[in-house]
Amino acid sequence: MNHSRRKLKSISEHGEQGYALIALIGIIMFAMILTTAAAPVLKKELQREKEEEMLWRGQQIQVAIAQYFAGTGKFPTNLKKDLVDGVKIGPAAKQIRFLRASALCDPMNPCPSEEGNWNLVYLGDREPAELRDALMAYLQKQKLPPSIPPLLTTAAEMGKNRLPGLDGDKSSDQSDDSSESGDKLKGKPIVGVTSKSDDKMFRSYYGIEEYKKALFFPQVPVITGGVIPPIGMSGAAFVPTNVANPRCPDGGVRINGQCFGGLRPGQLCRGPNGETVPCPGR
């Protein structure tokens, strides 16, 4: 009798353990289903946070370039050396820094180099023209005056006409200065940056919906879907339209020691090496 009871008790205990194991497996499977379902949401949320940080850092860079241009009358040729390390400006030759080192890294992509990982946009590249066109379309859609910053207009025309010495040909990877393309571009004026990410943005940037086409350029406020990030208009508009005091007899904008654009119809402009070339857009 006792033997039978012990046997029944053993069977009962094994049965309870089996039910507990089945319940545990069910809980694990349910948790896995929830995790799988939540993964796309978590991925999007992470991308959204990275996008916010990208906009913030891109805005810091465009403001830093604007401040550098205001202080020196030229564009930087190396973001780290000119903006992060700084340059000496003024009679007292005081070292002025314009940018934090963290802003050199685009959060949308890995950043293995201290030089940063942004796609650098040079004077003569096509990106300023694309931004100008997008900005004009945005202003028209918002029924706002078509006011385009002169610096953007000039850079856009340079890229459109490929003025001598300012062609924007470059490889897709500009982060490696040791490469042949890096050496070729070394010393060229940097007018802005874009991300290298091919992903689509959550919010449009003046109607632009791809990260790699959203150019952070001086004098152009960072506005996405009607939202202005922290420094907003005041920071982006740091440089007034006549910031560099051009000293160009026929008008135009003085960039890196040369006068470009703004001349009267039928006249000629000086090229980057002092040569006479057709005026942009004329």
N, C-alpha and C positions, 0 to 999 in steps of 0.2 A: 504493500500500500504506500509506504513512504517512498519507495523507489519510483512508483508511478507519479506521485506528487512532484518529486524532484524533476522527473522527466517533463511533466507538463509545464513546470515553472521555467525550465530551461528553454523549452520551445517558445513560451510566452516572451521571455527576455530577448531571444533571437528575433522574434517577430517585431518587437518594439524597436530594436536596433535597426531592423530593415526599414521600417516605416520612417525612422528618424533620418536614415541615409537618403531615402527617396525624397523626403522633405527638404533636406540640405541641398541635394542636386537640383530640386525644383527652384529653390531660392537662388542658387548660383546662376541657373539658366535665365531666370527672370531678371537678375541684376545685369547679366550680359546683354540681354535684349534691350534693357533701358540704356545701358552704356552705348550700345551700337546706335540706338535711335538718337541719343543725345550728342554723338560725336560730330555730326555735321553742324549742329547748332554751336557747339563749343569751338569748332574750327572757324566758323564765321565770326564769332564773338572775338576770338583771338586776332583774326585779320582786321576786324573793325578797330581794335585797340592799337594795332600796329599802324593802321592808316592814320589815326589821330596823331600818333607820335611822328609819323612821317611828315604830316602837314606842319606840325609844330617845328620840327627840325628844318624842313625846307624853307619855312618862313624865316627862321633865324639866319639861314645862309643868304637868302635874298636881301635881307636887311643889312647883313654884314657886307655884302658886295656893294650895296648902295652907299653905305658909310665909307667904305674904302674908296669908292669912286669919288665921293664928295671930298675926301681928304687929300687924294693924290691926283685926281683928274684922269685916272686910268683904271682899267679892270685888273683884278688879280690874275696871276698866271699859275699860282699854286695855292690851293685853299689852305693847306696846313701852314706853309711858310708865311704867306701874306696875311691870312685872316686869324689863324689860331696863334701862331708865334708872334704875329704883329710886325709893324714897321715903324720907323721913326718919322714923325711928322712935326712940322713947325720949327720956328727959330730955336726952340729949346731942344729940338731933336728928341722929343719924348717918345718912348716906345708905346705904341697903342695897339691893343689887341681887340679884335672885332668879333670873335667867335669862340664858343666853347668847343673843346675837342670832341665831345660826344656828338655834336651836330654833324660831324663828318661821316657818320654811319647812318645809312638809310635802314630803318628797322624792318623794311619789307624783305631784306635779303641778308645773308651772313656777311659779317664785316671783319675779315681776317687781317686787314692792313690798317696801320695807324694813319695812312693817307686817306682812308675812307673808301666807300664803295658806290658813291653816286655816279650816274652817267653825267659826265661834264659836257656842258654846251659851250661852244666857242664862238667868238665873233666871226660871222660868216656861215654859221650853221643854219639849217632850215627851221629849227624849232622856234625861234622868235617870230618868224612869219606865220607859223601855224598858231602860235599863241595870240598874235595880233588879230588874225582872222576870227579866232574863237571868241576873243574879247569883244570885237565889233558886233558879232552875231548876238552875243549875250546882252550887250547894251541895247541893241535894237529890240530884242525880245522883251527886255525889262522897260522899254520905252524911256531910256535914259540918253542924255547927250552922248554922241559918239566921240568921247574924249580919250584919245590914245596917248600914253606917255611918249614924248619925243624920243627918248632913248630906245624904247621898244620899236618905234617906227623906223628909226635909223638902222638898228640891228636887223630888223626884218627885211629892209631893202637890201642890206649887205648880203644877207643869206639868199635872197631872191635872185640877185644879179651876179652873185659869186664874184665880187670884186677881186682883182689880182692880189694874190698873197693872202686872201682871206677865205679860201675855199674850205668847206667844212668836212672834207673827206676824212674819215677816221674809221677804225675798226670798231666792232661792237664792244670790245673790252678795252677800256681806257684806264683801268685802275693800275695796270702794270707799267710803270715808267721805264722798266728795263727792256720792254718789248720794242720792236722796230717802230710800231705805231706810236708808242708812248714817247719815244725819242723825237719822232716827227712832230708831235703836237706840243712838245715841251716848250714853254715860253709863250704860247698863244694866249690871248686874252680870254678869260673865262667869264661869260655873261650870266650863267645860271646853271642849274642842275635839274635833272629829272631822275626818277627811280628807274632801275633796270628791270623791274618786275613787269611781266606780261599780263598780270591779272587785271580784272576789271574793278574799278573803284566802287565803293558803296554809294558815294555821293559824287556828282559830276563837278568838275573843276572848269567853270566857264563853259559848260557843255562838253568838255573833254571827259571821257569815261575810262581811260586807260592810264595806269600809273606812269608808264614809260613816256607818255605824251604830255603829262602835266608839268609844265616848265615853271620853276620858281625864278622869277626875273625881277630885277630892281624896279621900283616904282609901281609894280603891279600888285595890288592887295591880294592876299590869299583868301579867296572866297569859294566855298564849296556848297552848292545847293542853298545859297543864301545865308550860310553860316560863316561868320568871320571868327577865326581862332583868336586866342588871347591878345597878342599884340595888335592885331587888327589893322585898321586903316592908318592909324598914326605911325605905326612902325614901318609899314610897307611904303608909305608915302614920305619917308624921311627925306628923300632927295627932291628938292624943288626942280621945276622944269629947266631953270637956267643955272643949275647947280655948279657946273664947272667953269662958269664965266668964259665961254668959248673963245673969245678973241678971234673969231673968224670974220674977216671983212665982209664976206657975202652971206653971213648967217650960218645956220647949220649947227651941228653938235661937234664939240672937240673931244675926240676919243683917242687916248694913247698918243697924244701929240699931233694928231691930224684932224682936219675939219671934214666932216661928212654930212651930206644931205642939206635940205633946207634952202638950197639956192634957187634963184629965180629961173623960170623956164628958159631953155636954150643955152644955159651956161654949163660950165664943166666943174667937176669936183676934183680935189686932190686925192690920189690913191694912197694906200698905206706906206708906199715907198717914195712919196712925193711926186709921182707921175700924174698926168692929167687923164682923167677917165670920165665917161658919161655919168652924170649925176644919178643916184638911185631913184628909180621911178620916173625919170624924165624921158 
